[in-house]
């Protein structure tokens, strides 16, 4: 269990989220990312979905 999971606001760009995700330690690099809206849980995004989205944005 990751005691400090990656959590981002829903307005954060896919590119920045990808960059933050890749900076995590190797044990957690493929963990899902928590998405918040107004500091309240809004959902999660997988690395697979993030990579797909980042390719579209880039």
GIBELVEN-V907983 format. One record per backbone hydrogen bond with DSSP energy under -0.5 kcal/mol. NH is the residue of the N-H (numbers start at 1). CO is the residue of the C=O. If there is no record, write none. Layout:
# GIBELVEN-V907983
{{NH;CO} {NH;CO}}
This chain:
# GIBELVEN-V907983
{{3;1} {5;2} {8;34} {10;36} {12;9} {17;13} {18;14} {19;15} {20;16} {21;17} {22;18} {23;19} {23;20} {24;21} {28;25} {29;25} {29;26} {31;28} {33;45} {34;6} {35;43} {36;8} {37;40} {40;37} {42;35} {43;35} {45;33} {50;46} {51;47} {52;48} {53;49} {54;50} {55;51} {56;52} {57;53} {58;54}}
